[in-house]
């Protein structure tokens, strides 16, 4: 009989996920329905469970969005002389 490794998937309730994210259960379910978190319905009666790995992926994606937004904001605030190294450079100091 071949050895089948056990699954490393950990499923959390919407309330547990909401606590991790610092959000409401409704927000968590909105993320599940939007496809930003992986969720499945299990049991009888069926109850939502969220894949713990998808929470980390979601948080990583949100951090990347924030990083890119900050870089974009910095680029919008830079003056052209500061970017190209020519002309008068003004400092707000």
ABEGO torsion letter per residue (X at the ends): XBBBBBBABBBBBAAAAAAAAGBBAAAAAAAAAAGABBBBBBEOBBBBBBBAAAAAAAAAAAAAAAAAAAAAAAAAABBAAAAAGBEBBBBAX
